[in-house]
Amino acid sequence: MIANRKEEHIRIAEKNEVNASHNYWDDIVMVHRSIPEVDYNSIETNMDFLGTVIDYPILISSMTGGTELARKINRNLARAAEKFNIPMGLGSMRAAVEHRELGDTYSVINDFKIPVKLANIGAPQLIEQDKKPLTEKDLDYLIDLIGAKFLIIHFNFLQEMIQPEGDRNAKGVLKRVSEIAESYPVIAKETGAGFSRDDINDLIDSGVKAIDVGGLGGTSFAAIEYYRAEKTGDMEKTRAGTTFWNWGVPSPVSIILASGRIPVIGSGGLRNGLDLFKAISLGAMAGGFARTLLEGADDSYETVEMNIRTIIREFKIGMMLTGTRTMGEARTRSRIIKGELKDWTDGYVG
């Protein structure tokens, strides 16, 4: 059942329109420098990712696992992570706990030298639902399975509310995250709805090491569940998916709220290297890419490599055309915020 659902998610994301109706990265305009005084070949893109030096501020975001299709995708992504010396996260590893025979759809990444590997489990699975919550023994197994440096705890309650088999309880989740963060290096991640100011305050107090904002603007899991419900003729869930298709806090807003307070990964709607540069300029230490890298990842490694090379080139062009030589300088570049994002920053952030 879990494997079927995971593969269904992959295919829907590949073939259907599942993005939010507005991408907030388009509301950020970097100010062009006609005289940049920068040598493109001398631009530095390496940076410290939570204690590990990586070559580019790119995270292969948590996407999949638990199926043979996912195994192929994870292998191609892991090969690219080694090639470019960048971190990689995995999709929810709950399936590996419940069905140990699926472990190799995740541990396939151990065939490659990845600088930072991120295990991943959902926040709903940490507290009482219809099933017992995961134990520390379960978490140890997942971390050891891939040799992870960090444990991602992803928050996907929007998705859970829409999908037919979703978990409905969120009471006590913050307390559990705080307990886990005492024993494990935790990264808190949203999956498309972003973190609010209060969320960020709570997560910082809970002791997490970083926040991956996963905000509104990219893939909407309400949209993915809409297509699943439509396929089965479940009109109630279809309508809920439509109603909450554009629910959440935009990715740039969550970055602004967290920047300077805790290390931030900017994800949610990143399509190219210019979007990445915008995320870094707002204060993110790196940008997480998911759907952009998923496209073609089940076909060939070469497609993944080409996509990452293009992102890097676009990122460096953005640096060049704003007179930016280093990652530190990228956070000081002039930019204009307009449109719907300005409404957010004026009305909420400000």
Steps between C-alpha positions, in 0.01 A plus 500: 500500500777744597708408194202550269426841652862612470524401135168670435637821653805483271295449184252775588784747568663409168192515279252746652486867586552493875663836567346780699334759278766761578877459532623762744858488374373697200425789736869547581710697251876511546654835403724471195857636501617605154856529630525198732883493536493123548685217324241226440766230528603624846153497655496289818196280563628274778349542845459343842190285528451443872864407555580342163652689207307445177579628152166665423210629713268236360310232690340211316178519696314210656287340230446128500572145614318176567445382141714357221440817301621701797809281525596591142432869560698505826795329334517762224460785747767355731746469213446869427541591868842333494594664168423852618585448869158612626265369772210266434180425688269203456125475491307388807666187637195375685470222241845370597391469863178316422644288217871433550520336157459850350812628675718471191282750312655751740840345582584488127647846555777341711666395173612861462712743702247766598630775733178525704219243502168586658263240641134599501186422696163672529399690810158324508679165545665623820175517697202273561283441192323182394845345528748526783754782465852429384750426773861609542596149393317563172679832452837336571424242232419767240809707575726195495339373179653782297766638736310827537653808660161655564143392556237694310163520669254610238173676574231409248175549687342674200554184295381280783175696522425452130604140435249225584747301711648807671590531868272742681674560832758776555466540876832452678719512190711796614577333833609186317721700261665668798568162659649359181712811445672432832642174361517555124610786271162599357408708198135608495348502151167610357371332187338785311314718750789687664564596861340799671670729751351304791610169347855626464505626859377161622753306292791713617390446860474126434870479416499409130826568314346654189172572324416400142214738425326300221262785439207583277588557136611162375340158512173497692430170670139606522512500120659155487234362732237672285606286204500184711149577625380584149625165373296312761194720460521635856332837448536607863879465492514649149325812622727526805804474274369788289415711805848466654703486175665838580512475878811599690778751563715591194854364500672843493291618795605203715865563408476865600334408831769244590811659350764602753336296775569144384658341188240498222456286190292678240271256323156508347463603138867530404517441124843623398827656609357852506234391750782345704694827493191685623464255789865546599462879479214482752718311748468131415821298533392271213205428276310174478393367159240227460268495200758671276733205558228237502423568134688233308669353807336163437624501140870572531779631718607727214173693524557567870858610439395735221230655721745566784765638265242740360394611849863567592562698182187711555598557863847621403359723226277661762804553720699642209230746392462638853874537564508210744821304561421291808209346685536763771463781247189333356316586821568873453379548143231756421157367409145621451197321645175556317156354433337245727822442693514871589149470641631223726815683605317829563205344679663213690878513509516874549 
